[in-house]
Amino acid sequence: MSRHQAIEHATHHFESGAFLETLNRRVGFRTESQDNDRAAALLSYLTDEITPEVAGLGFSTRIVANPVDGFGPFLIAGRHEGDHLPTVLIYGHGDVVRGYDSQWRAPLTPWAVTVEGERWFGRGTADNKGQHTINLAALASVLAARGGKLGFNAKLLIEMGEETGSPGLDEVCRAHREELAADVLIASDGPRLAARRPTVFLGSRGSVNFKLSLKPRDGAHHSGNWGGLLRNPATVLANALSSLVDARGVIAVEGLRPPPIPEAVRRALADITVGGGPGDPAVDDNWGEPGLSAPERVFGWNSFEILAFKAGNPENPVNAIPSSAFAHCQLRFVVGTDWDNLERYLRTHLDAHGFAEVRIDVERGAPATRLNPDDPWVTWAIASLEQTTGKKTAVLPNLGGTLPNEVFADTLGLPTLWVPHSYPACSQHAPNEHLLGPVVREGLQIMAGLFWDLGENSPRATTRTAT
């Protein structure tokens, strides 16, 4: 029994084609949670596909209905080997975004894995079927190498609604808090920093969407007859927006800005490089908060984005002053931002700058989370990944995007370690989504090593610290 044997078992699982066969079968389930007609497929993925595998790994399993009507179910599974052993909660989601079948490049299809060189195409390969399939296979490798034992207790939570905002996830975790209690969350979603660099991220930026709108009158009016006499709502709204964020993307509302970046976060980001990979856009060095590095701007700071702006008929403009204008906006934010009071900060600012007529509608939001990069669980995970790969691990205090990590960090009170197996150019959510074969192979090895080490030398008794 050895760590090396667990990693070799995982490698053979890849090289034999067994992993690809399993993933291809799972991609074939049309688990589009945004489609109301896919309820049977969502349930079937759990009952017919995942449950048999985890039961074969010695887990007890049960399906939990979503407490929010109309959304997909959950799978809760557990394997208990001893009260004295560490316990891990493993999370994944089996739902995917819409396939957009007709938009895929021929001969690709969303519902089967097509291998072209290093690229494995198929809906859900990167998000998230491929990633949780890697983690389940790694558990099997540890069981094989340790003679039928993991050396730790394992709990599994698979949801079927992440792509619709994880409705019911928090309620399920609250209702089953004791059943899901653990020492640490280890999960996989999102991309690595770069394809060839193993990555650990410790939380996610929060996100809140809102709409700003202005309608001074009913109906459009001829710009020749009324131009210069009637307020143009597009002009007013454009100026209102420019008072919130300046021409280089710097947030001008103090309440929407984050606290200073903690020193532990700065240290973690010091050797991080953003972009530069195939298909990545060029980073604009003169954009965003001045005085920050590119990694600090995306992983350690807030960003204000105007997602869409409309007035009149942009496709077929006419010579008329529009009756209304609106903009869909978003704040991505880090821990410490007072995002719950976003509407109040916006209202106070807009009123003070003469834009009292602009309406604010806050649509939805998710909190930010971030485990301290100095936490012992982080040190342990880095050591494990670097022992397996011989590469320096990229440590991101939080993902630039948003995941439902607050449910695990706040509701369940867990330190959170995310080890992604995708990469930035994977076309996640788009046509031609794919995994990279070499990253799959390395991901299997990484997780086999990490789970082996969980049974050997985990920092179970340490105390979590958050920043």
SEMIMAR-49347 format. One record per residue (C-alpha): residue in three letters; x, y, z. Coordinates in steps of 0.001 Angstrom, whole numbers, plus 500000, padded with zeros to 6 digits. Layout:
residues N
<type=ALA	u=X	v=Y	w=Z>
...
***
This chain:
residues 467
<type=MET	u=500000	v=500000	w=500000>
<type=SER	u=501558	v=503305	w=498969>
<type=ARG	u=500849	v=506757	w=497642>
<type=HIS	u=502672	v=505790	w=494458>
<type=GLN	u=500310	v=502846	w=493927>
<type=ALA	u=497255	v=505105	w=494253>
<type=ILE	u=498643	v=507501	w=491644>
<type=GLU	u=499609	v=504649	w=489327>
<type=HIS	u=496096	v=503218	w=489609>
<type=ALA	u=494636	v=506603	w=488667>
<type=THR	u=497039	v=506906	w=485732>
<type=HIS	u=496054	v=503461	w=484447>
<type=HIS	u=492389	v=504418	w=484734>
<type=PHE	u=493111	v=507233	w=482289>
<type=GLU	u=495406	v=505356	w=479925>
<type=SER	u=493139	v=502312	w=479676>
<type=GLY	u=490295	v=504426	w=478306>
<type=ALA	u=488042	v=503590	w=481262>
<type=PHE	u=487760	v=507206	w=482361>
<type=LEU	u=486850	v=508370	w=478861>
<type=GLU	u=484193	v=505667	w=478611>
<type=THR	u=482595	v=506777	w=481881>
<type=LEU	u=482700	v=510447	w=480973>
<type=ASN	u=481190	v=509794	w=477549>
<type=ARG	u=478268	v=507979	w=479163>
<type=ARG	u=477692	v=510870	w=481586>
<type=VAL	u=477880	v=513538	w=478908>
<type=GLY	u=475084	v=511620	w=477155>
<type=PHE	u=472617	v=512608	w=479884>
<type=ARG	u=470918	v=515824	w=478696>
<type=THR	u=470926	v=517452	w=482128>
<type=GLU	u=470111	v=521002	w=481008>
<type=SER	u=468759	v=522495	w=484223>
<type=GLN	u=467610	v=525640	w=482386>
<type=ASP	u=465150	v=523500	w=480405>
<type=ASN	u=461962	v=522709	w=482314>
<type=ASP	u=461507	v=519528	w=480274>
<type=ARG	u=464694	v=517912	w=481644>
<type=ALA	u=463452	v=516971	w=485129>
<type=ALA	u=463580	v=513241	w=484354>
<type=ALA	u=467150	v=513501	w=483034>
<type=LEU	u=468291	v=515420	w=486117>
<type=LEU	u=466945	v=512720	w=488415>
<type=SER	u=468208	v=509890	w=486213>
<type=TYR	u=471759	v=511226	w=486277>
<type=LEU	u=471789	v=510792	w=490040>
<type=THR	u=469817	v=507566	w=490358>
<type=ASP	u=471074	v=505646	w=487320>
<type=GLU	u=474599	v=506988	w=486911>
<type=ILE	u=476163	v=508427	w=490077>
<type=THR	u=474397	v=506354	w=492740>
<type=PRO	u=475627	v=502966	w=491429>
<type=GLU	u=479226	v=504197	w=491284>
<type=VAL	u=479344	v=505669	w=494779>
<type=ALA	u=477443	v=502701	w=496222>
<type=GLY	u=480157	v=500514	w=494723>
<type=LEU	u=482694	v=502656	w=496592>
<type=GLY	u=480991	v=501786	w=499884>
<type=PHE	u=478859	v=504918	w=500283>
<type=SER	u=475328	v=504936	w=501616>
<type=THR	u=473214	v=507074	w=499292>
<type=ARG	u=469920	v=508879	w=499163>
<type=ILE	u=468158	v=511337	w=496893>
<type=VAL	u=466882	v=514543	w=498482>
<type=ALA	u=464133	v=516471	w=496741>
<type=ASN	u=464747	v=520151	w=496134>
<type=PRO	u=462803	v=522267	w=498640>
<type=VAL	u=462364	v=524852	w=495868>
<type=ASP	u=459594	v=523719	w=493529>
<type=GLY	u=460534	v=523047	w=489936>
<type=PHE	u=464267	v=522503	w=490448>
<type=GLY	u=466493	v=519444	w=490388>
<type=PRO	u=467237	v=517022	w=493239>
<type=PHE	u=470357	v=516392	w=495308>
<type=LEU	u=472394	v=513283	w=496058>
<type=ILE	u=473797	v=512960	w=499582>
<type=ALA	u=476164	v=510049	w=500170>
<type=GLY	u=478503	v=509042	w=502956>
<type=ARG	u=481170	v=506512	w=503884>
<type=HIS	u=482214	v=506349	w=507548>
<type=GLU	u=485388	v=504529	w=508562>
<type=GLY	u=485990	v=505871	w=512080>
<type=ASP	u=485150	v=508683	w=514474>
<type=HIS	u=488859	v=509377	w=514954>
<type=LEU	u=489462	v=509967	w=511250>
<type=PRO	u=489208	v=513221	w=509289>
<type=THR	u=486064	v=513810	w=507259>
<type=VAL	u=485906	v=515416	w=503835>
<type=LEU	u=482861	v=516792	w=502048>
<type=ILE	u=483132	v=516490	w=498255>
<type=TYR	u=480830	v=518590	w=496078>
<type=GLY	u=479936	v=518646	w=492391>
<type=HIS	u=477042	v=519376	w=490086>
<type=GLY	u=475621	v=517174	w=487359>
<type=ASP	u=473530	v=519767	w=485557>
<type=VAL	u=474800	v=521669	w=482527>
<type=VAL	u=473834	v=524767	w=480568>
<type=ARG	u=471849	v=524387	w=477363>
<type=GLY	u=473550	v=522363	w=474669>
<type=TYR	u=473005	v=524833	w=471802>
<type=ASP	u=473370	v=521812	w=469543>
<type=SER	u=473271	v=523649	w=466198>
<type=GLN	u=476089	v=526000	w=467190>
<type=TRP	u=478737	v=523318	w=467678>
<type=ARG	u=481378	v=522889	w=465005>
<type=ALA	u=480799	v=519835	w=462810>
<type=PRO	u=481192	v=516957	w=463507>
<type=LEU	u=480978	v=517769	w=467220>
<type=THR	u=477884	v=517164	w=469328>
<type=PRO	u=477209	v=518343	w=472881>
<type=TRP	u=475958	v=514904	w=473948>
<type=ALA	u=478956	v=512664	w=473294>
<type=VAL	u=482667	v=513085	w=473903>
<type=THR	u=484657	v=513688	w=470716>
<type=VAL	u=488438	v=513503	w=471076>
<type=GLU	u=490558	v=515656	w=468789>
<type=GLY	u=494186	v=515596	w=469869>
<type=GLU	u=494350	v=516828	w=473471>
<type=ARG	u=490816	v=518231	w=473405>
<type=TRP	u=487823	v=516255	w=474668>
<type=PHE	u=484664	v=517993	w=473414>
<type=GLY	u=481223	v=517655	w=474960>
<type=ARG	u=478755	v=519582	w=477117>
<type=GLY	u=479704	v=519149	w=480756>
<type=THR	u=483204	v=517825	w=480084>
<type=ALA	u=484642	v=520898	w=481812>
<type=ASP	u=481612	v=522035	w=483793>
<type=ASN	u=481176	v=519895	w=485824>
<type=LYS	u=480793	v=516224	w=484881>
<type=GLY	u=484432	v=515785	w=483941>
<type=GLN	u=485619	v=517393	w=487162>
<type=HIS	u=483536	v=515398	w=489634>
<type=THR	u=484159	v=512230	w=487622>
<type=ILE	u=487904	v=512785	w=488176>
<type=ASN	u=487373	v=513113	w=491924>
<type=LEU	u=485218	v=509996	w=492212>
<type=ALA	u=487738	v=507999	w=490195>
<type=ALA	u=490516	v=509196	w=492497>
<type=LEU	u=488600	v=507874	w=495511>
<type=ALA	u=488448	v=504476	w=493793>
<type=SER	u=492216	v=504592	w=493257>
<type=VAL	u=492859	v=505241	w=496950>
<type=LEU	u=490510	v=502411	w=497924>
<type=ALA	u=492371	v=500067	w=495584>
<type=ALA	u=495789	v=501080	w=496898>
<type=ARG	u=494792	v=501011	w=500577>
<type=GLY	u=493172	v=497598	w=500497>
<type=GLY	u=489554	v=498726	w=500527>
<type=LYS	u=490012	v=501618	w=502954>
<type=LEU	u=490178	v=505352	w=502349>
<type=GLY	u=491805	v=506231	w=505650>
<type=PHE	u=489231	v=508986	w=506177>
<type=ASN	u=485483	v=509540	w=506191>
<type=ALA	u=483944	v=510882	w=503011>
<type=LYS	u=480674	v=512651	w=502293>
<type=LEU	u=479389	v=513556	w=498874>
<type=LEU	u=476909	v=516217	w=497766>
<type=ILE	u=475914	v=516404	w=494099>
<type=GLU	u=473346	v=519007	w=493047>
<type=MET	u=471438	v=519331	w=489792>
<type=GLY	u=470795	v=523072	w=489696>
<type=GLU	u=474098	v=524937	w=489893>
<type=GLU	u=473615	v=526394	w=486417>
<type=THR	u=470354	v=527983	w=487549>
<type=GLY	u=471882	v=529551	w=490655>
<type=SER	u=471831	v=526543	w=493023>
<type=PRO	u=468229	v=526970	w=494219>
<type=GLY	u=467657	v=524949	w=497368>
<type=LEU	u=471341	v=524270	w=498042>
<type=ASP	u=471537	v=526438	w=501139>
<type=GLU	u=468235	v=525103	w=502470>
<type=VAL	u=469382	v=521486	w=501991>
<type=CYS	u=472690	v=522172	w=503735>
<type=ARG	u=470914	v=523832	w=506645>
<type=ALA	u=468412	v=521006	w=506955>
<type=HIS	u=471123	v=518318	w=506770>
<type=ARG	u=473891	v=520189	w=508575>
<type=GLU	u=474846	v=517271	w=510835>
<type=GLU	u=474759	v=514772	w=507981>
<type=LEU	u=477086	v=517008	w=505928>
<type=ALA	u=479393	v=517991	w=508801>
<type=ALA	u=483065	v=517644	w=507872>
<type=ASP	u=486541	v=518976	w=508560>
<type=VAL	u=487105	v=520370	w=505067>
<type=LEU	u=485442	v=520795	w=501681>
<type=ILE	u=487432	v=519539	w=498703>
<type=ALA	u=485736	v=520210	w=495376>
<type=SER	u=486536	v=520918	w=491751>
<type=ASP	u=484958	v=523490	w=489447>
<type=GLY	u=486070	v=526409	w=487343>
<type=PRO	u=489399	v=526683	w=485521>
<type=ARG	u=493010	v=526410	w=486552>
<type=LEU	u=495006	v=529608	w=486297>
<type=ALA	u=496611	v=528111	w=483169>
<type=ALA	u=496365	v=524733	w=481483>
<type=ARG	u=499756	v=523464	w=482614>
<type=ARG	u=499748	v=524915	w=486130>
<type=PRO	u=498032	v=523046	w=488979>
<type=THR	u=495842	v=525453	w=490920>
<type=VAL	u=494084	v=525692	w=494255>
<type=PHE	u=491550	v=528434	w=494932>
<type=LEU	u=490090	v=529106	w=498346>
<type=GLY	u=486761	v=530796	w=497692>
<type=SER	u=485139	v=533033	w=495113>
<type=ARG	u=484373	v=536663	w=494467>
<type=GLY	u=480801	v=537625	w=495157>
<type=SER	u=478482	v=538952	w=492494>
<type=VAL	u=475406	v=541159	w=492511>
<type=ASN	u=473462	v=542227	w=489429>
<type=PHE	u=471313	v=545332	w=489230>
<type=LYS	u=469466	v=547448	w=486687>
<type=LEU	u=469553	v=551226	w=486336>
<type=SER	u=466743	v=552770	w=484309>
<type=LEU	u=465218	v=556088	w=483410>
<type=LYS	u=461881	v=556854	w=481732>
<type=PRO	u=461115	v=560595	w=481750>
<type=ARG	u=458105	v=560321	w=479426>
<type=ASP	u=455953	v=558012	w=477310>
<type=GLY	u=456808	v=557693	w=473648>
<type=ALA	u=459718	v=558900	w=471518>
<type=HIS	u=459723	v=562406	w=470018>
<type=HIS	u=461234	v=563756	w=466799>
<type=SER	u=464783	v=564937	w=467417>
<type=GLY	u=464404	v=567841	w=464999>
<type=ASN	u=461274	v=569242	w=466574>
<type=TRP	u=462184	v=568531	w=470183>
<type=GLY	u=465974	v=568183	w=470309>
<type=GLY	u=467424	v=570620	w=472828>
<type=LEU	u=464149	v=570816	w=474732>
<type=LEU	u=463650	v=567268	w=476040>
<type=ARG	u=466008	v=565392	w=478287>
<type=ASN	u=467489	v=562421	w=476500>
<type=PRO	u=467330	v=559481	w=478937>
<type=ALA	u=470300	v=557788	w=477249>
<type=THR	u=472451	v=560888	w=477784>
<type=VAL	u=471352	v=561216	w=481391>
<type=LEU	u=471916	v=557538	w=482140>
<type=ALA	u=475319	v=557533	w=480422>
<type=ASN	u=476401	v=560399	w=482670>
<type=ALA	u=474967	v=558670	w=485726>
<type=LEU	u=477023	v=555585	w=484894>
<type=SER	u=480159	v=557655	w=484358>
<type=SER	u=479714	v=559057	w=487872>
<type=LEU	u=479785	v=555501	w=489246>
<type=VAL	u=482800	v=554176	w=487349>
<type=ASP	u=485348	v=556290	w=485499>
<type=ALA	u=486762	v=555999	w=481987>
<type=ARG	u=489394	v=553482	w=483061>
<type=GLY	u=487101	v=551290	w=485141>
<type=VAL	u=487873	v=552685	w=488595>
<type=ILE	u=484910	v=552481	w=490988>
<type=ALA	u=483950	v=555969	w=492189>
<type=VAL	u=481455	v=554973	w=494912>
<type=GLU	u=483352	v=554481	w=498150>
<type=GLY	u=480825	v=552017	w=499562>
<type=LEU	u=481310	v=549709	w=496569>
<type=ARG	u=485079	v=549567	w=496971>
<type=PRO	u=486726	v=546785	w=499008>
<type=PRO	u=488956	v=547122	w=502054>
<type=PRO	u=492728	v=547052	w=501490>
<type=ILE	u=494089	v=543751	w=500207>
<type=PRO	u=495333	v=541634	w=503153>
<type=GLU	u=499054	v=540921	w=503180>
<type=ALA	u=498500	v=537143	w=503025>
<type=VAL	u=496460	v=537629	w=499862>
<type=ARG	u=499140	v=539867	w=498316>
<type=ARG	u=501769	v=537234	w=499023>
<type=ALA	u=499677	v=534487	w=497449>
<type=LEU	u=499156	v=536571	w=494301>
<type=ALA	u=502770	v=537686	w=493966>
<type=ASP	u=503791	v=534916	w=491541>
<type=ILE	u=500467	v=534723	w=489651>
<type=THR	u=500251	v=535724	w=485985>
<type=VAL	u=496867	v=536340	w=484384>
<type=GLY	u=496342	v=535595	w=480702>
<type=GLY	u=498892	v=534731	w=478075>
<type=GLY	u=497364	v=531367	w=477235>
<type=PRO	u=495925	v=530208	w=473893>
<type=GLY	u=492709	v=532080	w=473187>
<type=ASP	u=493136	v=534484	w=476111>
<type=PRO	u=492454	v=538177	w=475403>
<type=ALA	u=495271	v=540667	w=475908>
<type=VAL	u=495167	v=542229	w=479383>
<type=ASP	u=494641	v=546009	w=479371>
<type=ASP	u=497400	v=547321	w=481626>
<type=ASN	u=495792	v=550774	w=481900>
<type=TRP	u=492423	v=549448	w=483075>
<type=GLY	u=491099	v=549087	w=486598>
<type=GLU	u=492306	v=550201	w=489998>
<type=PRO	u=495701	v=551974	w=489725>
<type=GLY	u=498602	v=550671	w=491764>
<type=LEU	u=497488	v=547041	w=491607>
<type=SER	u=498954	v=544163	w=489655>
<type=ALA	u=496741	v=542334	w=487161>
<type=PRO	u=496185	v=539380	w=489569>
<type=GLU	u=495301	v=541775	w=492385>
<type=ARG	u=492743	v=543524	w=490173>
<type=VAL	u=490873	v=540317	w=489328>
<type=PHE	u=491390	v=538211	w=492474>
<type=GLY	u=491826	v=540847	w=495194>
<type=TRP	u=489644	v=543784	w=494169>
<type=ASN	u=486139	v=544717	w=493031>
<type=SER	u=485004	v=545399	w=489482>
<type=PHE	u=481974	v=547316	w=488220>
<type=GLU	u=480747	v=546092	w=484842>
<type=ILE	u=478114	v=547481	w=482490>
<type=LEU	u=476791	v=544298	w=480898>
<type=ALA	u=474232	v=545856	w=478568>
<type=PHE	u=472930	v=549340	w=477738>
<type=LYS	u=469881	v=550128	w=475635>
<type=ALA	u=467914	v=553150	w=474473>
<type=GLY	u=465725	v=553480	w=471422>
<type=ASN	u=466168	v=550850	w=468711>
<type=PRO	u=469908	v=550158	w=468268>
<type=GLU	u=469358	v=547785	w=465339>
<type=ASN	u=467226	v=550264	w=463391>
<type=PRO	u=467726	v=553755	w=464853>
<type=VAL	u=465323	v=556557	w=463976>
<type=ASN	u=465579	v=560331	w=464356>
<type=ALA	u=463800	v=560449	w=467677>
<type=ILE	u=464648	v=561122	w=471294>
<type=PRO	u=463980	v=557798	w=473054>
<type=SER	u=461465	v=557616	w=475851>
<type=SER	u=463605	v=555466	w=478133>
<type=ALA	u=467037	v=553961	w=478721>
<type=PHE	u=468305	v=551160	w=480889>
<type=ALA	u=471578	v=549455	w=481768>
<type=HIS	u=472216	v=546043	w=483282>
<type=CYS	u=475182	v=546270	w=485641>
<type=GLN	u=477167	v=543974	w=487894>
<type=LEU	u=479478	v=544312	w=490860>
<type=ARG	u=482030	v=541535	w=491373>
<type=PHE	u=483386	v=541881	w=494888>
<type=VAL	u=485761	v=540368	w=497427>
<type=VAL	u=485382	v=539620	w=501132>
<type=GLY	u=484862	v=542738	w=503239>
<type=THR	u=482678	v=544602	w=500738>
<type=ASP	u=479405	v=545900	w=502215>
<type=TRP	u=477428	v=544548	w=499268>
<type=ASP	u=474202	v=544077	w=501229>
<type=ASN	u=473849	v=547879	w=501238>
<type=LEU	u=474588	v=548290	w=497524>
<type=GLU	u=471230	v=549893	w=496758>
<type=ARG	u=471658	v=552463	w=499538>
<type=TYR	u=475153	v=553388	w=498356>
<type=LEU	u=473960	v=553762	w=494771>
<type=ARG	u=470910	v=555819	w=495766>
<type=THR	u=472910	v=558198	w=497934>
<type=HIS	u=475546	v=558675	w=495241>
<type=LEU	u=473135	v=559179	w=492348>
<type=ASP	u=470987	v=561622	w=494332>
<type=ALA	u=474055	v=563632	w=495332>
<type=HIS	u=475153	v=563859	w=491681>
<type=GLY	u=471789	v=565019	w=490370>
<type=PHE	u=470423	v=561690	w=489152>
<type=ALA	u=467520	v=561229	w=491548>
<type=GLU	u=465260	v=560138	w=488677>
<type=VAL	u=467367	v=557073	w=487883>
<type=ARG	u=465656	v=553953	w=489185>
<type=ILE	u=467632	v=551138	w=490854>
<type=ASP	u=466492	v=547506	w=490805>
<type=VAL	u=468803	v=545057	w=492566>
<type=GLU	u=468203	v=541663	w=490990>
<type=ARG	u=470278	v=539011	w=492747>
<type=GLY	u=473531	v=538439	w=494541>
<type=ALA	u=475905	v=535901	w=496038>
<type=PRO	u=478377	v=536574	w=498868>
<type=ALA	u=482160	v=536513	w=498560>
<type=THR	u=484244	v=533921	w=500422>
<type=ARG	u=487949	v=533518	w=500967>
<type=LEU	u=489948	v=531139	w=503147>
<type=ASN	u=493148	v=532650	w=504532>
<type=PRO	u=496058	v=531547	w=502310>
<type=ASP	u=498023	v=530918	w=505527>
<type=ASP	u=495473	v=528370	w=506780>
<type=PRO	u=497073	v=524957	w=507556>
<type=TRP	u=494683	v=523222	w=505135>
<type=VAL	u=496095	v=525373	w=502340>
<type=THR	u=499687	v=524570	w=503254>
<type=TRP	u=498801	v=520875	w=503351>
<type=ALA	u=497078	v=520941	w=499949>
<type=ILE	u=499950	v=522821	w=498283>
<type=ALA	u=502472	v=520299	w=499616>
<type=SER	u=500378	v=517418	w=498291>
<type=LEU	u=499945	v=518871	w=494797>
<type=GLU	u=503596	v=519782	w=494488>
<type=GLN	u=504708	v=516334	w=495646>
<type=THR	u=502526	v=514748	w=492954>
<type=THR	u=503333	v=517037	w=490031>
<type=GLY	u=506740	v=518500	w=490800>
<type=LYS	u=505249	v=521854	w=489727>
<type=LYS	u=504701	v=525054	w=491689>
<type=THR	u=501022	v=525313	w=492570>
<type=ALA	u=499128	v=528512	w=491830>
<type=VAL	u=497194	v=529575	w=494933>
<type=LEU	u=494277	v=531938	w=494345>
<type=PRO	u=492703	v=533350	w=497530>
<type=ASN	u=489451	v=533357	w=495579>
<type=LEU	u=488246	v=532641	w=492084>
<type=GLY	u=487544	v=535731	w=489999>
<type=GLY	u=484089	v=534341	w=489246>
<type=THR	u=481358	v=533171	w=491589>
<type=LEU	u=480471	v=529736	w=492962>
<type=PRO	u=478027	v=528777	w=495748>
<type=ASN	u=480982	v=528536	w=498129>
<type=GLU	u=479243	v=530612	w=500802>
<type=VAL	u=477008	v=527604	w=501509>
<type=PHE	u=480060	v=525550	w=502475>
<type=ALA	u=482134	v=528319	w=504060>
<type=ASP	u=479350	v=530084	w=505961>
<type=THR	u=476340	v=527776	w=506324>
<type=LEU	u=478432	v=524646	w=507027>
<type=GLY	u=481441	v=526523	w=508427>
<type=LEU	u=484083	v=524611	w=506459>
<type=PRO	u=487521	v=525545	w=505189>
<type=THR	u=487165	v=525286	w=501411>
<type=LEU	u=489736	v=523925	w=498951>
<type=TRP	u=488897	v=523956	w=495238>
<type=VAL	u=491208	v=522035	w=492901>
<type=PRO	u=490054	v=522746	w=489312>
<type=HIS	u=490663	v=520383	w=486394>
<type=SER	u=489693	v=522704	w=483553>
<type=TYR	u=491506	v=525653	w=481957>
<type=PRO	u=490576	v=529215	w=480900>
<type=ALA	u=490011	v=528506	w=477174>
<type=CYS	u=487715	v=525476	w=477698>
<type=SER	u=484651	v=527227	w=476152>
<type=GLN	u=482682	v=526618	w=479330>
<type=HIS	u=478975	v=527492	w=478773>
<type=ALA	u=479669	v=528005	w=475061>
<type=PRO	u=479568	v=525756	w=472000>
<type=ASN	u=482572	v=523410	w=471689>
<type=GLU	u=483126	v=523060	w=475458>
<type=HIS	u=486059	v=520756	w=476150>
<type=LEU	u=488564	v=519316	w=478588>
<type=LEU	u=492248	v=518777	w=477915>
<type=GLY	u=493369	v=515148	w=478076>
<type=PRO	u=496712	v=515957	w=479759>
<type=VAL	u=494903	v=517972	w=482441>
<type=VAL	u=492508	v=515060	w=483038>
<type=ARG	u=495472	v=512706	w=483476>
<type=GLU	u=497232	v=515069	w=485854>
<type=GLY	u=493978	v=515810	w=487686>
<type=LEU	u=493455	v=512109	w=488395>
<type=GLN	u=496996	v=511885	w=489748>
<type=ILE	u=496605	v=515046	w=491839>
<type=MET	u=493367	v=513923	w=493447>
<type=ALA	u=494617	v=510393	w=494114>
<type=GLY	u=497621	v=511920	w=495884>
<type=LEU	u=495499	v=514458	w=497753>
<type=PHE	u=492998	v=511873	w=498976>
<type=TRP	u=495837	v=509522	w=499939>
<type=ASP	u=497422	v=512303	w=501983>
<type=LEU	u=494083	v=513056	w=503639>
<type=GLY	u=494317	v=509634	w=505253>
<type=GLU	u=497962	v=510158	w=506232>
<type=ASN	u=498720	v=513653	w=507465>
<type=SER	u=495746	v=516027	w=507274>
<type=PRO	u=495565	v=519072	w=509588>
<type=ARG	u=492212	v=517967	w=510986>
<type=ALA	u=492705	v=519453	w=514441>
<type=THR	u=493682	v=522940	w=513247>
<type=THR	u=491451	v=525941	w=513500>
<type=ARG	u=490127	v=527659	w=510422>
<type=THR	u=491039	v=531307	w=509824>
<type=ALA	u=489270	v=533477	w=507256>
<type=THR	u=490164	v=536863	w=505794>
***
